[in-house]
């Protein structure tokens, strides 16, 4: 193996004719079954020796086999599903280098630092590097010392960069965040559409695309735009069984947020997403006043401030990052225990990816969405100023239905991406665990709302309808004489926000529709008329099943426990303190030292020597060599003090 790399793997395991990039593409495709078995055995050894994992996750092994066979591929795995290792591991047991195309500098830097901690020679070329750093890393690349090179799509397709890469032994290209190539995707980036040009410059070099979110129509567009030839498509399940999903109506949001965060352990990290920069600043200041360390992150902050705030979160110097979607792609942190949205994102793809940043280590984590009518008004105003409104409106409607529909949260997310959930109940959402109260008088409540929409001549929006039903004394309502309607004040015991939520539920169940004229007014559908007068509408009662739900009043908050791992709490805290210190000394995120799952595994197993350290999840030989002595010292000191 070059440079002594992977020297812990027996030489007899290395194939006599290793893959060496484009020049042996046809040989790669015709590789025999026996040789492929040997390559995969070598990969499993690397998985344990370098990454410290005992086995591959679902689909990883099949996708890695495809990389060895040299066939173009598209892999779709949810956030936290283990996409990165599919394009990182194969090149470590191959001759040559792989090029990873990534859209964000922060994402590239994080992955490069993580790989370097594992002892894998890696570099990235970004605008933040000095000329001296670029010359140094290019020299290493030309000498064949690097296994992975990260680069942005804009830089990749520069003429001089193409010329430099053309003379190197590139085994494959890996295109991360591939959904950015699709106009139907949630993070469309025009520069990604040029990546199809790679076929012109490197016609025989395989390309592998990766994304966390790609409904069926986007999958086809990705393969077409990248000019894939007979690609292999690997799609994993979007079901994240360790994530608990909740949806709550937004009321007095500050106490709601405080109650939600205080249910977690004091050391648990989390992200709070806000719709506006102003709310980001406000909520960050509020949490600090309440004794919860937090920092804001949004596009209005200077780049240096954003970098410092993100570093503080990654190194666990603060507990909560309060952010807009600017804190988006590239958040590769594994130890996030909760993600809270204080408003709806503009699409389910955004929500799936943002909420999926919780629990990437497989430990139980929580995702809570607070929503209200203001979210819909906010996004409709934004979308009116943007292009591609048909696509954007479709995505927003899907998001609204998710928030207001009384149906398993996981099932809804999977259905959006063309998948089904086999269990009748997921056991990991507020609907399936009975946290939401189902109303027995749903039809009666629905009839009152529909009747009000009809009696105001289907000319007003949801907020106005809620005002009528709750008996508001707003001047506009009085001027219109709607305080004299028979439905006026029929729901005065309910809050306007609760009535608004029921309106949204009726929209999601197709009893009402928002018609965008100058303002989004409510109109009854045929189904809505049918509920009021089934005989006249020619509909059967069986077609008119309606349900409305009301979130139960929050019970007294309890600290949420994560019983997946066992170990002495005192030792866990001692190891956490070591992780924080090493993070600061090495200037890398704390989760890169070792993640929460490794932390708990260390506390449970209490290894006594380096060999036993290798049995801990996520700790391979390079980390043992670099950090093992300090980890073992903390464990020994803790046990000695406990005698």
N, C-alpha and C positions, 0 to 999 in steps of 0.2 A: 504494500500500500504506500502511496506517496507520502513523504514527510513523516513517516512513522505513524500516520493517522490510523486510528482504530487498531493499534497494535495489540490490544487485548483480545482480538478475534483471531483464532488459529488460522495460520496461512493455508492449511488444507481446505478451509471453507471457501477461500477465494477462487472463483472460476478461472480457468486457465486463459480464457479469452474474455476479459472484462469489456463491458460496453464502453465505447470511447466516442460517443456523440454521432454527428451526422454521417461520418464516413462509414459507419457500420449499421446504418439504419435498417437496411434490408435484413442483415444478420439478426438484428434485435427482434424484428417482427417474426422471424422464423425460429426464434430460440426454442429449443426443445423443452419438453416438460421437465425433464430431469434437471436441466440447468436452472430453469425458473424456480424449481423447488429449492435448489441450493441458494439462489439469490434471496429468496424469501426467508430461508433459515438464517442467513447472514443478517437480514433486516431485523428479524426478531431478536437476535443477539445484540444488535445496535440499539434497539428499542430499550432493552433492559440496561445495557452497559452505559449508554450515554444519557438517555432520558430518565431512566429509573422506573420504567413502567413494565409490568409483567405481561401485558397483552394489549393487542390493538382494540380500538373501539369499533363499533359496527361500521362497516363500509371502508374503513381505512385500509385494511389488508387487500381488499379487492381493487381499490383505486391505486394502491402502490404497485400491485402486479401489473396494472395497465401502464404505469410509468415505465416499468422495465421492458414492456413489450413495444414501447415506442409508438403508441396509438394516441391520436388527439383525444382529449377527454374534457368533459364538464362534470364537476363534482359539486353537488348542493348539499351542504350540511348546515344545520342551524348554528347560531352563535354558541360557542362552547362545545361544538361537536367534534373538534379536532381536525380542522382542515389543514392547518399549517404543517403539521407533521407529515402529511401526505406528499408535499413538495419539498420538505426539508430533509427527510430521512433518506430517500433513495440515492441522492447525490453523494451522501457520506460513504456509501459503499460502492460507488461507481468511479471510474476514471473520468476526469473532466470537471466541468463547472455547470451550474444552473443559474439562470437569470430570472429573478422574481420581479414582476411589474406590479407596483403598488401605488395608490393614489395619494397617500398622505405621508408627509415626512415623519410625523410622530409615530405612525404605525411602523414605518421602516426602521426607525431608530430603536423602538422597543424590541422588535423581533431580532435585530442585529445584536443588541446587548444581551438578550436572552440566549442566543446561539453562542455568543462568545463565552458566556458563563459556562456553557456546556463543553467548551473547548473546540468548537467548530469554527474554522477560519472563514469569516464572513465580513463583508463590507457593504456600505451603501453610498451612492453618489447623489448628493443633494445640494441645493443652493446654500445651505447653512455651513457647508464645509469650506475650509480655507484652501487656497491653491496648493499649499504644501501638503495638506491631508489628502487631497485628490491625487496629487502626483505619487505620494507614498502608496496609496491603495491601488492605483493603476499599475504601479511597478509590481506589486504583489500579484495582481491579476495576470499580468503578462508573463510572470514567472511560473504561473500555474499553481500558486499557493492557496488561492481562494476556492472554497467549495460553493459558496452562494454569493451572488451579487444582487443587491436590491437597487431598483432604479424606478423613476417615475415615467409614465408614458410619454410626457413631453420631451424629457431628456433622451429617452431611449431612441426616439425617431430622428434625433439630430444627425445630420450627415456624417460628422466626424465620429460620433459614437457608433453608428452602424459599421463604419469602416474598421474601427478598433475591434468590435465584437466579431466581425467576419473572420478574423484571423485566429480566433480562439476555439478551443474544443468545448463548445456548448452542447450539453446533452439534451437539454429541453428548456423551454420557457414556461414559467408559471405566472398566470395572470390572476392576481388576487382582486377581490371585490368586483367580479366580472359583471355584476348587474349594472354597473355604471355605464355599460355600453348601450343599454336599452333605453329608449325614450319612454317606455312604459315602466321602467325601473324607478325606484324611489330616490335614487341619487345619480341621475343622468349627468354624465360629464362628456362634453363634446370631444375632448382629446382622446377618449377611449375609442371612438369610432375609427380612428386611424390605425388601430392595432392590427387590423386586417392586412396592413402593408407588410407585416412580418413575413407573410407567405412569399412575398416577392423577393425579399432579401435572404430569407432562410427557408427555402422551399422544402428541405428534407429534415428540418428540425421539429420534433413534436412540440405541440403546445397543449398546456393543461390549464383550464379555467376553473376558478373556485369562487363560490359565493354562498352567503347564508340565506338569501331570499331570492327565489326565482320561480314564480308561478309558471305553469306550462307555456303560456304564450311568450314569456321572456326567455325561457330556455332555448326555444327555436331561434329567436332573434340573436342571442349570444353566439350560437354555433354558426349562424349564417354570416354575421358581421365579422367574425374571426376567420372565416373561410376554412372551417374545419373540414377534414376529409374523413367521412365515415366515423364520426366520433363515438366514443363510449361515454354514456351518460350514467353517472352514479348519483342517486338521490336518496338521502337518508330521511328518516322520520323527523318531522318538526316537533314531535312530542318531547318536551323537556320535563321528564317526570319529577325532577327535583325542584321545580319552580311552582310556587303557590300563587295563583292569580286571584286578585280581588278587584272589584269595581265599586266605587262609592260616589254618591252624589256630592258635589262640592258645595259646602256651606260656608261656615266661618273657618277659612282655610288655615289660619295660623294655629289655633288649638287642634284642628284635625291633624295637621302635619306633626305637631309636637307629640300628640297621643300615639301616632303611628310609629315614630322613631323611637319613642321611649319603651316600646314593646320589645326592642332588641337589646342584646347585650352591649355593654358600654364600649367594647372593643370592635363591634361589628361596623364595617365600612358600608357606605351606601351612596347612591346618586339620587338627587332630587332634580327632576326636569321641569323647567318652567317655559311658558310660551313666549315671554318677553324678557328683554334685558333688565328692565326696571324691576320686575318681580324677582328676578335672579338676585339682584343686589339687596332687595328688601328682605327676602327670605334668608339669605346668608347672614345678614346683620341680626335678624330675629333669632336665628338658631344660636348664634354666638352669645346673645344676651341671655339665652336660656341655658347656657353652659354646654352647648354642643358645638364642638369646633367645626367650622365650615368656611369654605371660600367660594367665591363666584367664578363662573367661567362663561364668557360670551364673546361674540365677535367684536364688540365695541371696546374690549380691553386691548391694551397694547400687547403685541406678540410676546414680549419678554414677560409681562405679567401673567399671561395665559400659561406660558411655559413653567414659570415658578409655581403657579397654583396647581398645575397638573403634577409637577414633581412632588409637591407637598402631599398631595393625595396618594400618589404612587408609593411614597416612602412612609405612609401612615402617620405623617406629622399632623394631619387633620383627619376627621372622621367622615365628613360629608362634603361632597362636591355638589354645589347648587349650580345648575347649568342650563343653557339653552341647547338646541341640537348642534350648536357649534362644537360641543363636546361629543363628537359623534364617532365616525369610523376610526378605527385604530386604537380603541380602548381595549387593550389586550390583557386587562387585569383580571386575575382569576379569583381573588378573595373578596368580591363584592357580595354582601349578604342581602341587600335590599335595593330595589329601584322603585322610586315613587314618582309618578307623573302628576303634576298639579293641573294638568289640562290635557286634552286629547292631542296626540300627534295628528298629522294630516293624512296618515295612511296606516293600514295594518302592517305593512312591510316595515315602516319606521318603528311601529310599536313592538313588533316581534324582535327587531334587531336591538332596539334600545333596552327593552325589558330583559332581553336575553343576555345582557351584560352582567346580570346577577348569576351567581352560582356556576361559573364556568369550570370550577373544580369538581362539580358533581354533588356538592353538599347542598342540603336543603336551603332554599333562599326564597325571598318573597318579592312579588311585583304588585304594586297597588296603583290603580288609576283613579284619580278624582276627576270628575267631569261635570259640566253644566252647560246651559244654553249659551253662555258667553264664548265657549270654545267654538261652537258652530259659527257664530257671528264673526269671530276673529278670523277663522280660516276662509270663510266665504269672502270676507273683505280682502284678504291676502290673495286669494285665487283670482279674484276679479282683476287684479293688477298683473297677473302672470299669464303666460301663454299656455297652450295645450290644455284648455279648460275642461274638455271632455274627459281626458285621462285623470286630471286632478280631481274633478267632481266625483268620478267613479270611486277613486281611492278614499275620498272623504266619506262618501256614503257607506262604504264598507266599515270604516272606523266607527261611525255613528251607530250602525247596527250592532257592532260588537259591544259597545258600551251600554246600549239600552235593551239588548235582547236577553231574556231570562233563559239562557242555555249555557251548557258547559263551556267555560272559557277556552280550555284546550281544544275542545271539539271545533269551536268556531275558528280558531287560529289555523288548525289543520285543514279545515274545509276550504279556507281562503287560498291555501297553497295546493289544493287538489288532492288532499289526503283524508283518510278516515281514522277515527279513534275507535279501536276495537272494544275496550271496556265500556259498559253502559255508563259508569261513573268514573271520572278520572281520580277522584279522591284528593285532588290538589287544586281546587278552586272554590270560591265562595258559593257557587251554585250547587255543586255536587256534595259539599259538606253541610249543606243546610244553613249556611250563615244568612241567606236571604229569605225573607218571609214572603210566602206566596199568598196572595189575597183571595179570599173566597168570594168577594163581591166584585170581581174584575169586570164582568159584563155591565154591572150597574154603573161603575165608575167610568168605564169606556163610553157608555151611552150618554152620560152627562157631558163628557168632553166633546164627543162627536156632535151632540145636539147644540152645544155652544158654538162650535165652528160653523154649523149650518145657520144658526140664528144671527150671527154677525155677518151673514151673507158671504162667507168664505173669502173675506177681504182683509183679514188681519193675520199676524203671525202668532207664534206659540206664546210669546210673553204676554201679549194682549189677552189672549184666550184665558191664560192662567190668572190674569188680573180680574177678569169678569167672574170667574168661578170662585175666587177667594174673596170677592167683595171689596176690591180696591176702590179708593176714593180719588184715583187719578183724575185730573181735570179733563183730559181728552176723553176718557171713558164716560164721564158725566155729560160732557158736551154732546156726545153721540147718543145719549139717552139709553145706554146699555145697562145702566143700573136699574132700569125698569123691566129688563128681561126676566122671564121666569127662572132662568138658570143662574141669575146673578147671586153670588154668595153661597151657592149650593155646596162648595167645598171650603168654606171659610175656616174649618178646623184644620185644614192642611196648609203647609207653606207653599208659596209660589214655586219654589225650586222643586218640591215634590210633584206638583201638578205638571210642571215642565218636563220632568223625567217621565211621567206617564204619557205625555204627548209624544215624546221620543220613542217610547216603547210601542205606541200605536202606529207611528210611522214605520218602525222596523217590522211590524207585523202586517203592513200594507193596508191598514184601515184609513190612514191619512197619508197625504203626500205634500211635500213642500214644493210649491210652484214658484219658480224664480221669475217674477215680473220685475218691477222696480225694486220691490222688497220681497223676501221669501214668505209668501202667505200660505196658510194651510187650506187644503182642499180635501173634501171627502172622496175616497175612491169608490168604485162599485161595491167593494167589500164593506166599506164604511157605511154606505147607504143601506146595505143589506143588514147590518147589525141593528140599525134604527128601524127598518121596516123590511124584514126578510121576504114577506109575501109579495110586496110591491116590487122588490128587486129581483124576484124569481130565484131566491137562494134558499138553500136548506140550512137549518141550524147546525148541521154537522160541519158545514163549510166555515162556520163562524166561531171557531174556538178561539177565545181571547184570554190572555192572562196578563195581569199587571203585578209587579212586585214592588215591595217597599223594603229598603235596607233596614234591618233591625237596629235599634238604638245600640251604640257601642257599649259593650260590657267593660268593666274595669280592666284596664290594660294589664296584661301579664307579660313578663319577660318571655320571649320566645326561645325555646331551647332547640338545639340541633343535635339530636342523639345519635347521629350516624357514626361518630367516632368517640372512643373512650380514652381516658388518660387523666392523670392527676392534674387538677386545675392549676395548682401552684407551679408544676413543671411546665405546663402549657404557657403560663405567663412568663416564666423565665426564658423559655425558648422564643417567645414573641419579642421579649426585650432584646435578646441576642440578634434576632432578625432585623429589628429596627436599627440597632447599632451598626451591624454589617452593611445595611442598606445605606446609611449615612456615610460610612467610611469608604464604601466602594462606589458611591454616587449612582446607585441603580435602584429601581423600584423594589420595595420589600418583597413582593410576591415572586420576584425573580430569584431571590435567595432561596426560599422554599415557600410553597403555597400553604394555605390553611389546611388542606388535606394532609400534606406532609407534616405540618406542625402537629396535628392531632395524632398522626401515626407515630411520630417520634415519641410523643408523650405516652402513648399506649404501649409501645414496644420497648422503650428505654434501652436502646442498643448500647452495648458495652465496649465494642471495638469497631474497627473500620469494616470488617466483613459483615457484621450485623447491620451496620448502617446501610449497606447495599440492599438490604431487605425492606427498607423504608420506601414507601411510595414517592416517586418523583426525585429520588436521589441516586444519581449515577456515579461512575468512577471519577469523573473529573471534579464533581462537586465534593466528593469524599476527600480527594487529594487536596482541594483548595480550602474547604471549610470543615472537614471532618474533625480535626483536632479541637476546634473551638466548640463544636456541637457536643462532642463527647465530654469536654471539660464542664460544660454547663450541666449536663445530666449527672456527672459524678459529684459536682459540688452540691447540687440540689439533694441528691440521695444522702450525702454525707451530713448535710445540715439537718436532715430529717431523722437521723438516727437518735 
